[in-house]
């Protein structure tokens, strides 16, 4: 399977035709091979015009990243029927992601050419109708399938028959399309299953004069220039990646000629380029963009061949440094090989290298990283630093489908963790360490604010996770509302900072026996007695409500070794194993105390 | 003209020698209506020329392509 991925990554792909040919090769290979389930996705595409070639481009772009999709493309302009008919091919296919492509021509009809055959009042009505039709269609699709829906918004026309008077109109045609776009954005803003691809923005980026090839349009009702199709599919990939938990989390930076111009070891702090000069500004602005990524939750790390003292001097003394030491969760500044450093950063942060993005100006380093750690996304930095900021801005690897408060603070929390670990090294006694941390564990029943984050943790926690049962928001809400289940969220903080909502326990209660269906903690709070505290709370509650036995389940996976000894070391004994599920039990006669040095708060 | 021949061979994934003047839309099964449009798009991009809609509709075989491309490069 990796072979085909390599073949495709190396192939020179210019036009749509090359995609079609490559797709043929992929189809043959995939028919024979077995692909890992975690890398599979079912994508359906419905459109109101001819999107021929979309399957091939999407297939090749997915396989390039090690994703093996099954793609269903609806018949030409049958999107309404496919969605409205409960027995259609769409529902039979049951996609994880439905991409619904309609355009301004489709919804405007005659008004596309004669917008002012309608009055302003009629136009307002028209916007309402188009919105409610589309919303109705999306709702219907959601009912009929389990996956997510991605719709396009509408390209705002660049010309009007009213010419320069267009914006003198009280409710003109341009305004109407803009309104339609805002309405869609607002309606689906918080819907976890529906996303609006900003096609208007995409068209502007590509160029509205280029996005349609009129000849293709008149010859084949092709409304997206075949030359642009690959770029559009890359926009779709931004939704596909997070659906398969492929979002990158950590940006690893080289320093010399990346965060500043020149080599600090040779040029000195005064000699490097950084600040409001033609040579210095690109670096300064790049740093601002990096800081902005940090502020949206991207974890930062340094991987640089340098003397530590030289670098610290820049961080502490250079007047135009935007980034500070405090922003970084790991700093490898030494003369080690960068690949070794990268592995160590991964270990330190307890993240897979597949969640890393690597920024380095040296081609040698980049090649080495690509061949040794192909899972790392190594960015091709252009030679001219003036193009660095643009390169970073166009990087779409950090896209996620949802941003919880914890996500926003992640960069900060990892940087705090570095300080915590450095502190741990200075204290010789573990008890002393735990006491001085002043850990507070807050346990709360799931509520409307915490449910998205609980579902997110359930989806992506791999290590300390007893059963790795994956629940969606809907599942969590249902259990939280039921009488037989309790869903608990766990929040941890200490003197170094707030780790946020980092743990979940889901318990099924019957009169005698309480069963821990799921118990998971983010690995960055492990080693602080949080798991013991949560167990103590559950034991206490179960006892109080008269239960006799607490049942714990463990389903071993490749990655959940950190949770494997949990039940055994906490007084449970194994009573059986069924369908890969180990069942552990603990009598509730004896209590389980909240560990010393941890403060438990129950809300 | 060799360049146009190469593009046609590449688009249909056939050997260069098979691209003859009488390679025809009618009889060559790979020459579907979608491939026809893609072929035009490739020729336009690679050769830096533009076909009119009428020309695209007129093409029946490779000979027609040759003739249209030639007429454009003369200009």
Interface residues (C-beta under 8 A of the other chain):
Chain A: X15 X16 X17 X20 X21 X52 X53 X213 X215 X216 X218 X219 X220 X222 X226 X227
Chain B: X10 X11 X13 X33 X34 X35 X37 X38 X39 X40 X41 X42 X45 X51 X52 X53 X56 X57
